[in-house]
Amino acid sequence: MNCLRFNTWAVTLTFTQECGTLTSHIEIAADLDLEWTQPSNPGPTFISHNEDLRPSVIDLMFHQISDSARSRTNRDPDWKGPADHIPLTTSVILDSVIKGVTRRSITRGSDAEKAFINNLRTGVPAITVGTLNTPADIDRVAQALADVFSTVWDEHSKEVCITKHSQPWWDDECTSLLSQYKTEKLEESWLAFRRTVKAAKRKFFDSRIEDIALLNKCPWDLMEWVKQRKLPACEAI
C-alpha cells in the first residue's frame, strides 16, 4: 500500500443558528457517504487576530466512511504562518498498483494502419447483403459490417496507456531505443534515442503541416486573430 500526504487548507464552514450543531453536519455528511475525521491532536483550527475572540473549530476534514478508519488527520500549527487558520493535513491510502487509462489505437501512417485498411477493403465487399426488405435484413447487414470492423480493429490495433506524458509523435522505434538505453546506460544509446525522437517529431509535424497545406487548405484557420471573436457586451445585448 502507498500512502500520500496531502497538505490542504480545510474549507471554512459558516452555518446559521438553526442548523449550527455539529450533529446535524455529521448527519448530512453521512448521507453523502462521508465521515468526520477528528484530528489526532485535537484543538482549535481558527485563531483570530482579534484577541477578544476565542479560538474555535470551524475547519473540518471528512473522508469516505470506508476509508475513515485508515485515514489520519492532523493539525499543523507550525504551518500556520501569519494566517488565522491552522492547516489540516491528511494521509490518503492508495493501492500499490494504480491502473492507468488505456485504449486501443493504430499509429497513423504505420504498417498496421495500411494492413487495417487493406483488410477492410477485402472484408467489407465480402459481406453478403442480399435483399433488404425488412428491418431484420438491415440489422443483419449492419451487424455483419460491425463484426468486420471489430475483428480487423482488434487484429491490428494495440493497447496503449494514456498519461500526461503521452505524445502523438511517439512511435515503436522510440520505445525500443529508450528501452535499450535503460538497459545499457551508454551515452551512445542515449544519443541514438535522442536522434530518433528528433526524427519522429519532424516526421509527425511535417505530416501535420502537409495535411493543413494540401488537404483542407485552410492554414489561416489555425490563427487566433482570424477566428470568431466574442462580441463586446453592448453589441451582444
C-alpha positions as CSV (number, residue, x, y, z in Angstrom):
1,M,0.0,0.0,0.0
2,N,1.2,3.5,-0.8
3,C,0.4,6.5,1.4
4,L,0.2,10.0,0.0
5,R,0.2,13.0,2.4
6,F,-1.9,15.9,1.3
7,N,-1.4,19.4,2.8
8,T,-4.5,21.4,2.4
9,W,-6.4,24.2,4.0
10,A,-9.8,22.9,5.1
11,V,-12.8,24.7,4.0
12,T,-14.2,27.3,6.4
13,L,-17.8,26.4,7.2
14,T,-20.4,29.0,8.1
15,F,-23.7,27.9,9.4
16,T,-26.9,29.6,10.6
17,Q,-28.0,29.2,14.1
18,E,-30.8,26.9,13.1
19,C,-28.5,24.3,11.6
20,G,-25.4,25.1,13.5
21,T,-24.9,21.9,15.5
22,L,-22.1,19.5,14.8
23,T,-24.6,16.6,14.9
24,S,-26.6,17.9,12.0
25,H,-23.5,18.4,9.9
26,I,-22.3,14.9,10.6
27,E,-25.7,13.5,9.6
28,I,-25.5,15.5,6.3
29,A,-22.0,14.1,5.7
30,A,-23.3,10.5,6.4
31,D,-25.9,10.9,3.7
32,L,-23.0,11.7,1.3
33,D,-21.1,8.6,2.5
34,L,-18.7,10.8,4.4
35,E,-17.5,10.7,8.0
36,W,-15.9,13.5,10.1
37,T,-12.2,12.6,10.9
38,Q,-11.2,14.1,14.1
39,P,-7.5,15.3,14.2
40,S,-5.1,13.1,16.2
41,N,-4.1,16.3,18.0
42,P,-7.5,18.0,18.7
43,G,-7.6,21.7,19.2
44,P,-8.8,24.9,17.6
45,T,-8.4,25.4,13.9
46,F,-9.3,29.1,13.9
47,I,-7.3,31.7,15.9
48,S,-8.5,35.2,15.2
49,H,-6.1,38.1,15.0
50,N,-8.6,39.8,17.3
51,E,-7.5,38.8,20.8
52,D,-11.0,39.4,22.1
53,L,-12.3,36.4,20.1
54,R,-11.9,32.9,21.4
55,P,-10.2,30.2,19.3
56,S,-12.7,27.9,17.7
57,V,-13.0,24.8,15.5
58,I,-14.6,25.8,12.2
59,D,-12.4,23.7,9.8
60,L,-13.4,20.1,9.4
61,M,-12.0,17.2,7.4
62,F,-14.2,14.4,6.0
63,H,-13.3,11.1,4.5
64,Q,-15.3,8.3,2.9
65,I,-16.8,6.1,5.6
66,S,-15.0,3.0,4.1
67,D,-11.6,4.8,4.4
68,S,-12.1,6.8,7.6
69,A,-10.6,4.1,9.8
70,R,-7.4,4.1,7.8
71,S,-7.1,7.8,7.2
72,R,-5.4,10.1,9.6
73,T,-5.9,13.9,10.1
74,N,-3.6,16.3,11.9
75,R,-3.5,19.9,12.8
76,D,-0.2,21.6,11.8
77,P,0.2,24.7,13.9
78,D,3.8,25.1,12.6
79,W,2.4,25.8,9.1
80,K,0.0,28.5,10.3
81,G,2.3,31.4,9.5
82,P,0.5,34.8,9.5
83,A,-2.9,33.3,8.7
84,D,-5.7,32.9,11.2
85,H,-6.4,29.3,10.3
86,I,-4.3,26.2,11.2
87,P,-4.0,24.0,8.2
88,L,-5.2,20.4,8.4
89,T,-3.3,17.6,6.7
90,T,-4.4,14.1,5.9
91,S,-3.0,10.9,4.5
92,V,-4.8,9.0,1.8
93,I,-4.2,5.3,1.4
94,L,-3.7,4.2,-2.2
95,D,-3.5,0.8,-3.7
96,S,0.1,-0.4,-4.5
97,V,-0.8,-0.6,-8.2
98,I,-2.6,2.3,-9.9
99,K,-4.1,1.3,-13.2
100,G,-3.7,3.8,-16.0
101,V,-6.2,4.8,-18.6
102,T,-5.8,2.5,-21.6
103,R,-7.3,2.4,-25.0
104,R,-6.6,0.6,-28.3
105,S,-5.2,2.6,-31.2
106,I,-3.4,2.3,-34.5
107,T,-0.5,4.6,-35.2
108,R,-1.2,6.9,-38.1
109,G,0.9,6.1,-41.2
110,S,2.2,2.8,-39.7
111,D,2.2,-0.6,-41.4
112,A,-0.6,-1.6,-39.0
113,E,-2.8,1.2,-40.4
114,K,-2.1,0.0,-44.0
115,A,-2.9,-3.6,-43.1
116,F,-6.1,-2.4,-41.3
117,I,-7.3,-0.5,-44.4
118,N,-6.4,-3.4,-46.8
119,N,-8.3,-5.9,-44.6
120,L,-11.4,-3.6,-44.6
121,R,-11.2,-3.4,-48.4
122,T,-11.3,-7.2,-48.5
123,G,-13.8,-7.8,-45.7
124,V,-16.5,-5.3,-46.4
125,P,-17.2,-6.3,-50.0
126,A,-17.3,-9.9,-48.9
127,I,-20.4,-9.3,-46.8
128,T,-23.5,-11.0,-48.3
129,V,-26.1,-8.2,-48.5
130,G,-29.0,-10.0,-50.1
131,T,-32.4,-8.4,-50.0
132,L,-33.1,-5.5,-47.6
133,N,-36.9,-5.7,-47.4
134,T,-37.3,-5.9,-43.7
135,P,-35.8,-4.2,-40.6
136,A,-34.3,-7.6,-39.7
137,D,-32.4,-7.7,-43.0
138,I,-31.0,-4.3,-42.3
139,D,-30.0,-5.3,-38.8
140,R,-28.3,-8.4,-40.2
141,V,-26.1,-6.5,-42.7
142,A,-25.3,-3.8,-40.1
143,Q,-24.2,-6.4,-37.6
144,A,-22.1,-8.1,-40.3
145,L,-20.4,-4.8,-41.1
146,A,-19.8,-4.1,-37.4
147,D,-18.3,-7.5,-36.9
148,V,-15.8,-6.9,-39.8
149,F,-14.7,-3.6,-38.4
150,S,-14.4,-5.0,-34.9
151,T,-12.4,-8.1,-36.0
152,V,-10.0,-6.1,-38.1
153,W,-9.6,-3.4,-35.5
154,D,-8.8,-6.0,-32.7
155,E,-6.3,-7.7,-35.1
156,H,-4.2,-4.6,-35.9
157,S,-4.7,-2.2,-33.0
158,K,-2.7,-2.3,-29.8
159,E,-3.5,-1.3,-26.3
160,V,-1.7,1.9,-25.1
161,C,-1.7,3.6,-21.7
162,I,-2.6,7.2,-21.7
163,T,-0.7,9.5,-19.4
164,K,0.0,13.2,-19.1
165,H,3.4,12.5,-20.8
166,S,1.9,10.8,-23.9
167,Q,3.0,12.3,-27.2
168,P,1.3,11.9,-30.6
169,W,4.6,11.7,-32.3
170,W,6.0,8.8,-30.2
171,D,6.5,5.5,-32.2
172,D,7.7,2.0,-31.7
173,E,11.3,2.9,-32.5
174,C,11.4,5.5,-29.8
175,T,10.1,2.9,-27.3
176,S,12.7,0.3,-28.5
177,L,15.7,2.7,-28.2
178,L,14.6,4.1,-24.8
179,S,14.4,0.5,-23.5
180,Q,17.8,-0.1,-25.0
181,Y,19.3,2.9,-23.2
182,K,17.7,1.9,-19.9
183,T,19.4,-1.5,-20.2
184,E,22.8,-0.4,-21.4
185,K,23.1,3.1,-19.8
186,L,25.6,4.1,-22.5
187,E,26.0,7.6,-23.9
188,E,25.8,6.2,-27.5
189,S,22.4,4.6,-26.7
190,W,21.1,7.9,-25.3
191,L,22.3,9.9,-28.4
192,A,20.7,7.3,-30.7
193,F,17.5,7.7,-28.8
194,R,17.6,11.5,-29.0
195,R,18.2,11.4,-32.7
196,T,15.2,9.0,-33.2
197,V,13.0,11.3,-31.1
198,K,14.0,14.3,-33.2
199,A,13.3,12.5,-36.4
200,A,10.0,11.2,-35.1
201,K,8.9,14.8,-34.2
202,R,10.0,16.1,-37.6
203,K,8.1,13.4,-39.4
204,F,5.0,13.9,-37.4
205,F,4.8,17.7,-37.7
206,D,5.8,17.6,-41.4
207,S,2.8,15.3,-42.0
208,R,0.5,17.7,-40.0
209,I,1.7,20.7,-42.0
210,E,1.2,18.8,-45.2
211,D,-2.4,17.9,-44.2
212,I,-3.2,21.5,-43.4
213,A,-1.5,22.9,-46.5
214,L,-2.7,20.3,-49.1
215,L,-5.9,18.7,-47.8
216,N,-8.0,21.3,-46.0
217,K,-6.0,24.2,-47.5
218,C,-7.1,26.4,-44.6
219,P,-3.8,27.2,-42.7
220,W,-5.2,30.6,-41.6
221,D,-7.9,28.8,-39.5
222,L,-5.2,28.0,-37.0
223,M,-4.5,31.6,-36.3
224,E,-6.3,33.1,-33.3
225,W,-6.7,36.5,-35.0
226,V,-8.9,35.2,-37.8
227,K,-11.2,33.1,-35.7
228,Q,-14.6,34.2,-34.5
229,R,-14.3,36.7,-31.7
230,K,-16.6,37.4,-28.8
231,L,-18.7,40.5,-29.3
232,P,-18.5,43.3,-26.7
233,A,-21.2,43.1,-24.1
234,C,-23.0,46.1,-25.5
235,E,-23.2,44.6,-29.0
236,A,-24.1,41.1,-27.8
237,I,-27.1,42.5,-25.9
